[in-house]
Amino acid sequence: MELRLHPSSHHWQRRSPDWAAAAVAGFAAGALVMVVEMLWSTFVQGASPWALPRMVAAIGLGPATLGTDSGFSAPVLGTALAIHYGLGIVFALVLAVIMAPFRLDSSVGLALLVGTLFGVAIYLFDFYVMARAFTWFREVRGGGMLMLHVIFGLSAAALYWKLERPAAGSSA
């Protein structure tokens, strides 16, 4: 089996993303990551499953949300979900904007590679750029958060690849 790379096969072309597929992919990937994180923190780390949702909610509600109470709070969880899913959708829309015009969604393998790299890029953005404003995220930097972001990138890319519909008149 011979592997041939065709440099021109992934050149830029005017091709719009499937916005609906990207939004659904971002929402679903965000849900997956939140569930994995909560299960990991509870069963592997022995920590409160509500710690990271409180950190996310503090983006909108302010650092007082972090407080000493690490228990369940419906308003805090609702805010965390809205922010988390909103960011997941926005990030998946950005991923689709990158994938569509360069045909990086032409195979599942390529989509997964791009998703992995995108997850790493989001991790770097979140924990080294955004953490300047939201300093409480600095304490959770590390391999676990990197893996969660890679899981997000992989699942968002795979779901986008699976859900996207070819554009009208497209030869995709």
VEXDREN-2710 file (C-alpha; in Angstrom, 1 decimal):
% VEXDREN-2710
k/r/px/py/pz
1/MET/0.0/0.0/0.0
2/GLU/1.5/3.2/-1.1
3/LEU/0.7/6.5/0.7
4/ARG/0.7/9.5/-1.5
5/LEU/0.4/13.0/-0.2
6/HIS/-1.2/15.5/-2.6
7/PRO/-0.2/19.0/-1.4
8/SER/-2.9/20.6/-3.5
9/SER/-5.7/18.4/-2.1
10/HIS/-6.0/20.6/1.0
11/HIS/-5.6/24.0/-0.5
12/TRP/-8.0/26.8/0.5
13/GLN/-11.3/27.0/-1.4
14/ARG/-14.4/29.1/-0.8
15/ARG/-16.4/26.6/1.2
16/SER/-18.6/27.5/4.1
17/PRO/-18.8/25.4/7.2
18/ASP/-22.0/23.6/8.2
19/TRP/-22.9/25.9/11.0
20/ALA/-25.6/23.7/12.5
21/ALA/-23.3/20.6/12.5
22/ALA/-20.6/22.7/14.2
23/ALA/-22.9/24.0/16.9
24/VAL/-24.3/20.6/17.7
25/ALA/-20.7/19.1/17.7
26/GLY/-19.6/21.9/20.1
27/PHE/-22.5/21.4/22.4
28/ALA/-22.1/17.6/22.5
29/ALA/-18.4/17.7/22.9
30/GLY/-18.8/20.2/25.8
31/ALA/-21.2/17.9/27.5
32/LEU/-18.9/14.9/27.1
33/VAL/-16.0/16.9/28.6
34/MET/-18.0/18.1/31.5
35/VAL/-19.2/14.6/32.4
36/VAL/-15.7/13.1/32.0
37/GLU/-14.3/15.9/34.3
38/MET/-16.9/15.5/36.9
39/LEU/-16.5/11.7/37.0
40/TRP/-12.7/11.9/37.0
41/SER/-12.7/14.4/39.9
42/THR/-15.1/12.3/41.9
43/PHE/-13.9/8.8/41.4
44/VAL/-10.2/9.2/40.6
45/GLN/-9.2/12.4/42.5
46/GLY/-11.7/12.0/45.3
47/ALA/-12.5/15.7/45.0
48/SER/-15.8/17.5/44.7
49/PRO/-17.4/17.3/41.3
50/TRP/-18.6/20.9/41.8
51/ALA/-15.2/22.5/42.0
52/LEU/-14.6/23.0/38.2
53/PRO/-18.2/24.1/37.5
54/ARG/-17.7/26.7/40.2
55/MET/-14.5/27.9/38.5
56/VAL/-16.4/28.2/35.2
57/ALA/-19.3/29.9/36.8
58/ALA/-17.0/32.5/38.4
59/ILE/-16.2/33.8/34.9
60/GLY/-19.8/35.2/34.8
61/LEU/-20.6/35.5/38.5
62/GLY/-17.3/36.7/39.8
63/PRO/-14.6/35.1/42.0
64/ALA/-16.8/35.2/45.1
65/THR/-18.5/32.1/43.6
66/LEU/-15.3/30.2/44.4
67/GLY/-15.7/30.7/48.1
68/THR/-15.4/28.0/50.7
69/ASP/-18.6/26.2/49.9
70/SER/-17.8/23.6/47.2
71/GLY/-21.2/21.9/47.3
72/PHE/-24.0/21.9/44.7
73/SER/-25.7/25.1/43.8
74/ALA/-28.3/25.2/41.0
75/PRO/-27.7/28.9/40.1
76/VAL/-23.9/28.2/40.0
77/LEU/-24.3/25.0/38.0
78/GLY/-26.7/26.7/35.6
79/THR/-24.3/29.6/35.0
80/ALA/-21.4/27.1/34.5
81/LEU/-23.4/25.1/32.0
82/ALA/-24.4/28.2/30.0
83/ILE/-20.8/29.4/29.9
84/HIS/-19.3/26.0/29.2
85/TYR/-21.7/25.1/26.4
86/GLY/-21.5/28.5/25.0
87/LEU/-17.7/28.3/24.8
88/GLY/-18.0/24.8/23.4
89/ILE/-20.2/25.9/20.6
90/VAL/-18.0/29.0/19.8
91/PHE/-14.9/26.8/19.8
92/ALA/-16.5/24.2/17.5
93/LEU/-17.6/27.0/15.1
94/VAL/-14.0/28.2/15.0
95/LEU/-12.9/24.6/14.4
96/ALA/-15.3/24.3/11.5
97/VAL/-14.1/27.6/10.0
98/ILE/-10.6/26.1/10.0
99/MET/-11.6/22.7/8.7
100/ALA/-14.1/23.6/5.9
101/PRO/-12.1/25.8/3.6
102/PHE/-9.0/23.6/3.7
103/ARG/-11.0/20.4/3.4
104/LEU/-9.5/19.2/6.7
105/ASP/-12.8/17.3/7.1
106/SER/-12.1/15.1/4.1
107/SER/-11.4/12.0/6.2
108/VAL/-12.1/11.0/9.8
109/GLY/-8.3/10.5/10.4
110/LEU/-7.5/14.0/9.3
111/ALA/-10.4/15.5/11.2
112/LEU/-9.2/13.7/14.4
113/LEU/-5.6/15.0/13.9
114/VAL/-6.9/18.6/13.4
115/GLY/-9.2/18.1/16.4
116/THR/-6.3/17.0/18.6
117/LEU/-4.2/20.0/17.6
118/PHE/-7.1/22.3/18.1
119/GLY/-7.7/20.9/21.6
120/VAL/-4.1/21.6/22.5
121/ALA/-4.5/25.2/21.0
122/ILE/-7.6/25.7/23.1
123/TYR/-5.8/24.5/26.2
124/LEU/-2.9/26.9/25.6
125/PHE/-5.4/29.8/25.0
126/ASP/-7.5/28.9/28.1
127/PHE/-4.8/28.4/30.6
128/TYR/-2.1/30.8/29.4
129/VAL/-4.1/33.7/27.9
130/MET/-7.6/33.6/29.5
131/ALA/-6.0/32.7/32.9
132/ARG/-4.5/36.2/33.0
133/ALA/-8.0/37.5/33.5
134/PHE/-9.4/34.5/35.4
135/THR/-6.5/33.7/37.6
136/TRP/-8.2/30.9/39.5
137/PHE/-7.7/28.6/36.5
138/ARG/-3.9/28.7/37.0
139/GLU/-4.2/26.2/39.8
140/VAL/-5.7/23.5/37.6
141/ARG/-3.2/23.8/34.7
142/GLY/-1.7/20.5/33.8
143/GLY/-1.9/17.2/32.0
144/GLY/-5.5/16.4/33.2
145/MET/-6.8/19.7/31.7
146/LEU/-4.8/19.2/28.6
147/MET/-6.4/15.8/28.1
148/LEU/-9.9/17.2/28.6
149/HIS/-9.2/19.8/25.9
150/VAL/-7.8/17.2/23.6
151/ILE/-11.0/15.1/24.2
152/PHE/-13.0/18.1/23.4
153/GLY/-11.1/18.7/20.2
154/LEU/-11.3/15.1/19.1
155/SER/-15.0/14.7/19.8
156/ALA/-15.9/18.1/18.3
157/ALA/-14.0/17.3/15.1
158/ALA/-15.3/13.7/14.9
159/LEU/-18.9/14.9/15.4
160/TYR/-18.5/17.7/12.9
161/TRP/-17.1/15.3/10.4
162/LYS/-20.0/12.9/11.0
163/LEU/-22.8/15.5/11.1
164/GLU/-21.8/17.9/8.4
165/ARG/-23.8/18.0/5.2
166/PRO/-22.2/18.7/1.8
167/ALA/-22.9/22.3/0.6
168/ALA/-25.1/22.6/-2.4
169/GLY/-23.1/22.4/-5.6
170/SER/-20.1/21.1/-3.6
171/SER/-18.0/18.3/-4.9
172/ALA/-17.2/17.1/-1.4
END
